[in-house]
Amino acid sequence: MSHLKALAKRFVDEDGLSDQDRDKIITDAAEYIMSGWKAHNDSTGTPAIELALSIQRWMSKDDPDDYVGDIEKNSQAHIFVARTLGALPKATLTAKEVQVFAGFFGSMYTIGGNSWSVATEALTTLAQMDNCNTSAVDAMLASISEIDPDDFTKQLAKTRAEIFQLFKTLVSGGITEARQRRGHLPKILSLALRERDPTNLLHWFQTLSDIIHGSRLSANIADSLFESLSPFFPISIRESTVSNRHVPEKVLKEALRSCFASNGQLAHRVIPFLLGKLDDGTASMTVSVKLDILETIKACVADYEPVDVYVLPYVPQIWSSLKYEVRNGEAPEAIQETLSVFETVSKRLANSSPPSNLKGFVDLVWNDSADDLVENPAYTEQLGSVLISVARAHPESFLIICPRLVNSLQRALDQPKSSSHTKSLLLVLNNLLRARRSLASHLSTEASPEAAKDGSVSLLRAMLFKVFNENVVENSSAQQIDLAKEALVGLEQVVMQRRRRHDGVGYVADCDEDAFKEICATLSFRYLNCFNRRSPLAGSTQEEFEYAVGQALRTAVQHYPKAYGKIVSDVLDDVNKTNWTGYLAKRSLTALSMSCMRLAHLGCTVVPEDSAALINFATFAGGMLKMLGMLFAARANYKACANVAAALLKGVQSFAASANVRSYLDDLKKTDKWQETWSIALVDVAVKDLLPNFPDLAIDFFDQFDPISLTQVLSTAPTSEQPAFVVSFLQVGVFTVRQLYQHATRTVGVAETIQVDLSEPLVTGLDGSDGQPSSVSCLWRDRYLNMVGSIAAVVLRELNLSAQLDLELHMQMLACFRSMEGSSQPLSWNWHCSQVLGELSWGIAHAIRPEVVLKMHSDIGKLLLMDSEVHDGTPKQDHARISTIVTLLANKYDTRYPRPMQEASQEHEVWIQVLTKIEDLLKEPSAVANMSTEKRVSITGVLWGAIARGDRFITTGLQDAIALAAARSGSVSGNDFVRLLARICLPLGRYLDPTFTPAFIISKPLQSQRAYHYCVQPILSNAYPLSAETEDSVCLAIYVLHAVKRLNVDQYEQDADKIFRIALTAMRKATFVEDIDAAATTVHHIIYNRTIVAKPHWNTVLEAERAMYHNAHPFQNDVESLDAIDPSNPWMRNSSTRPETENNRTELRKKSLLLSALVAKKADRSKHPENYATAELMHLTTASADKIREIRALVQRTRNDWLKDSSLTIGNED
C-alpha cells in the first residue's frame, strides 16, 4: 500500500479523529507529494495519479448493503483530496494535472449527494493554481453549466454562494469572445434565476457588474444577461427572509442597478424595459418602486458609453415617457428624481457628444414646455422645474435655455393670469438665478465673458423690482406680501451672482455698482427707516415681511460692503435729528433699539466676501460708538444708551460666533505668535493705524468717524480667506472695551487714596437735569453698565493667555482700564467708590483665565472676603453681582495649576489662610449671627467656587462648619443665609449665571454629590421633623430643601425618605415662597423618580398639596394666608428684604395642582380610591373658581386625571 493510500485510509476510515489529527494527515500528504514521490519504491505515476488512486477503493458501490456507508466515506475521500490540493503550493501541479483534477471534481456536480461543497472548494483551489490554463477554466465552466437548476436550488445557501464565488474566480479576467461562443455562460446565468437568498444575490449582482463592465458582449450574451437580471427588477426583501447576514434592501437595489448600467450593449433591452415598467405602472405602483425605476434609468444614462450609440437614440423615448411624471406626479420624491434624470441626460449630451445633439434635446424639451409654461398656470412651476433641470446641467445648456426662458418670464409677468401664476413665475425665475449661480464656478475662462454678457441678470433684476414695488403698497394683502417676499428671495439671488474674471483668476460680482446701490437703497428703506416709516402692515405679517427684507439686505451688504456704510450713516443721521433728553416717547426708543439691532444683524452675522473681512463689523462698531457719543453729548436718557450698548453686544457676539470667525479664533487661542501686540498702548496704536478716525469715547473723539469712507480705509485689510483678520477684530474689540470702560469711569482722589468712580454723566444723570438720576434712571444706567461688562466678557474671553497677561486683566478688573499707578494700595475693592462698578468688574472676571487670577495671590484674601470694604445699603442686585465675581475668582484660583515651587507655595499659603478664616467665622455663633449680608455673599461665593473646583485644601473641619453654620446664625436673617449657603450643591456652570455662561470655570465631576455628602447629609438628623421643632431645626430643614431641590434623586437616594418628610412638613407649615417652592419641587422629584418612597404618605402628600394651594391663595379675610405672620411659628422667621408678589402665589398654586395630577397618575387607587380621590375632587371643585384663567384650565386637566379609571363622581356629573 502506498503512503498516500495509507494516509487516505486513516483519514476516511478511522473514527474519533480530532481536527488537529485530520490537519496533520493533510499536511503529511502534501509534504509527501512535494518531497518527490519517485524516491518511494511503492510510488508510480504523478501526484494526480497518486491522489486519484489513494481514494479509489471508496469510489466503487459494488456492495449495495453498504450504500449509506459508501456515501459517507465517498464524501470523506473527496474531502481528503480537496484539502490536500489546498495544502499544496500553487506551482506544484502541472497544467495537465490541473485539468485532470478539474474534470474529476467537475463531474461531481452531476452526481447527487452532499459533495458539491467539496467539489467547489477543490475547483476554487485549482482555479488559483499557477498552471491553470484556459482549457482547465473552460472545463470548470462547462461543469458548472451542466448543473441542473432544480438540484442547484436544493443546495444550501452557503454552497450556492461558493459556486457563485467560483464563477467569479473563473471569469475574473473578463468574458472573452471565445468564451462567449462556447455557450456555457447562458446556462450558468440561468442558475441564479431561482436564487432568493439576499446575501447570495448581492454577491451575484456584484460579480456580474464587475465582469461585464467594459467587456464586449455578443448579442446572445447581452440578451442572456438581461434575461437573467430582469426577473429580479424591481427587487425587495421581505421581513421574513432569513439570511446569515443582514443585507439592506437599498444595497441590494444598488447592486442590481449597477448590473443594468454596467455595459451600454444592454441598452437596447434595459431602457425600453424600464420605460415600459414605468408606462405600464398602475395606480398601485408604490413610490419606492417608481423611485427605483427612475434611479436605474438615471444610472444607465450616466454610465453607458459611448453616449451617441447607447444613450442618444433613447433620449426622445425617455423624454416622452417621463415628461408627464413632472406635470402630473403627486410624489415629490419621484418628481425630483425625474428632474434628476433630465439633468443627467443634458449633462451627458453636453460632455460627450457634438453640440448639435445637446441643442436637439434642449429644443425638444423647450418645444414641449414653452407654451404651457406661460399660458397654463397649473403647469408653470412644474415645467419651469423641467427647464431649470436641463439648464443647470452644464453651461452650454444654460446658455441655450436662459435667453428663451427670460423672455418668456418677462412676457408672462407683464400679464400674469393670477397672483398664484405670478408666484409660480417668481419661483421659476429664482430657480433660474440659483442655477446660474451654481454654474459660475464651473464656467471655463473662455466661456465666462459670453455668459456674463447675456444680459439675463439685468432683465431678471428689473422683473423682480417690478413685482416688489407693485405689491408693497399701503394696506397690502397677504397675497401681495407673499409675492413681495418671493421677489426678495430673487433679489437676494441677484446680488450673489458672480462671474469669473477675464484673466481667469478669481471671481467678481455680476451686478454693477449702480445695481447694488439700487437694491440696497430700496431694501434699507423698508428695513431701517424705523424713525420715519409708517408700516403698511401689522402684526405677524409685518414681522415676516421685514425678516425677509432683512435677509435679502444682509446678503446684499455681504457682497457689497460699501452699501453698509451708507446704511449706518443714515441711521446716525436719524438719531442725530431726534431729541433724546427728558421724557422719551416709546416710539423713539423702539425705533432706536430696532434700528441698532438690525444694523447688528446686517453687518455682524456674516463675513463679507471678496472684500476686507472686518469692514462691516468695523463700520457697525464705529457707528454704535459714535451713536453713544452723540447720546451722551446730548445728555440723553439712560434707556437710549442701554439700547445702543445692547445692540453693540449683539453685534460682537454675532461676529465672534459666525462660522469662519469662530474657527479662526479657536486656532488663534492655541498660538503665541501675536502676543507682542497686546499691551494697551500697542493695541491703541494698531487700531488707530488700521482705522485712523475710529471713535474713542474716552477722549470724546467721535464726530470725525465717517462710516461711508471706511471702505477705502480698509482696502488693503485681510479678507475672509486670511486668518489674520481675526487679530484685527480682537484689537478693535479690546480698543472698544477700553474706551467704554474709561468713558464709564473716572478717577477721584490723589496719591495713595486714588479710586475709580462712575463718570460724571453716569452720576449726575442724562435726563436733562443736573441733579441725581431718578431710581428708574439708575436701573437703566445699571443696565448700560451691564451691557458694557458683557461686551468685555465676549471680547476678552477670546484672548489667549499671553494676551491676557499683557493686558494685565487681573489689574483691569478693579482699575477698569484706568491708570492706578499713583495708588499705594494693593488690589482691593476699596479702589471702587461705588459697588455698581461691579458690573464692569464682572465682565472681566467672566473672561479672565485661571493663570491670570493666580497673579492676584497677594491680595486674594481681601478680594474674596471684602474685609473693611462693606458699602452700606448695597442693593440686592449688587449682592448678586458681587457673589458672581467672588465665586468666579475663587473657582479660577486653581491651586493645582503647575507653577514654580516658590510661587506655588505663596499662592497656597494665601489660599489656606482664606479658608481658615472662613472656617473660624462659621464656627463662631456670634460671628455668624452678626455677619453682614456682603460677608455672607462673599463666603458663599468662595465656598461654591472652591467646592466646584474640588479644592484640595477644604478640610473636614470646614465641611462641618458649613453644615452647622445655619443653626449658628441665631438672627432673623438666618434663613436668608442658609438659602444662600445651599448654593454650594448646585452645578457651577449651570446656575452661576444662567444668562451668560462664564469662561474657563473649573467644574469637577460629582461636585454636587460631594457637597451634599460632606455639607448636608451630616445635619439631616437635626432637621425638623426628625427633631424638635425649634428655630435651629427649621433653619437646617430650609438649608436641606434648598440644597437638594435641583439635585437628581440619585444623588441623595439613601436619604430620600428623610428628605421627603422634611419637604412635606415645609409644604404645610412654611410661609415663605422660596421655601414652599423648594419643598414642592423636592416632593415632585421624589414622587416622579422614586414612587416607592411616597407610597406610605399619599394622604399626607395630598393634605400638604391642599395646604400649599390654600396658603398661596390671596383670600381677603383669611388669617392663614401668606400675608399672615405668626411670631411663634419658626417657619415664619423671614427677613423683610424679599417681598412676595401675586406672581409668586400664582406659581405656587400651579405647582400644587401639578403635584396633585402627578399623585393621580402614580398612586394606586384600585383598592381604596375613596381614600385619595374624594377630598381631592372637592378641593379641585373649589379651585375651579380661581381668578387666574391658566390655573382654572390646569384644575380641569388635574380633575380629569383624578376621574380617569375611577367610578367616583362629583357634583352633578352622570
Secondary structure by P-SEA (a helix, b strand, c coil): ccaaaaaaaaacccccccaaaaaaaaaaaaaaaaacccccccccccaaaaaaaaaccccccccccaaaaaaaaaaaaaaaaaaaaaacccccccaaaaaaaaaaaaacccccccaaaaaaaaaaaaaacccccaaaaaaaaaaaaaccaaaaaaccaaaaaaaaaaaaaaacccccaaaaaaaaaaaaaacccccccaaaaaaaaaaaaaaaccccccaaaaaaaaaaccccccccccccccccbbbbaaaaaaaaaaaaacccccccccaaaaaaaaaaccccccaaaaaaaaaaaaaaaacccccccccccaaaaaaaaccccccccccaaaaaaaaaaaaaaaaaaaccccaaaaaaaaaaaaaacccccccccccaaaaaaaaaaaaaccaaaaaacaaaaaaaaaaaaaccccaaaaaaaaaaaaaaaaaaaaacccccccaaaaaaacaaaaaaaaaaaaaaaacccccccaaaaaaaaaaaaaaaaaaaccccccccccccccccaaaaaaaaaaaaaacccccccccccccaaaaaaaaaaaaaaaaaaaacaaaaaaaaaaaaaaaaaccccccccaaaaaaaaaaaaaaaaacccccccccccaaaaaaaaaaaaaaaaaaaaacccaaaaaaaaaaaaaaaaaaaacaaaaaaaaaaaacccccccccaaaaaaaaaaacccccccccccccccccccccccccccccccccaaaaaaaaaaaaaaaaaaaaacccccccccbbbccccccccccccccccccaaaaaaaaaaaaaaaaaaaaccccccaaaaaaacccccccccccccccccccccccccccccaaaaaaaaaacccccccccccccaaaaaaccccccccccaaaaaaaaaaaaaaaaaccccccccaaaaaaaaaaaaaaaaaaaaaaacaaaaaaccaaaaaaaaaaaaaaaaaccccccaaaaaaaaaccccccccaaaaaaaaaccccccccccccccccccccccccaaaaaaaacccccccccccccccccaaaaaaaaaaaaacccccccccccaaaaaaaaaaaaacccccaaaaaaaaaaaaaaaacccccccccaaaaaaaaaaaaaaacccccccccccccccccccccccccccccaaaaaaaaaaaaaaaaaaaaccccccccccccaaaaaaaaaacccccaaaaaaaaaaaaaaaccccccccccc
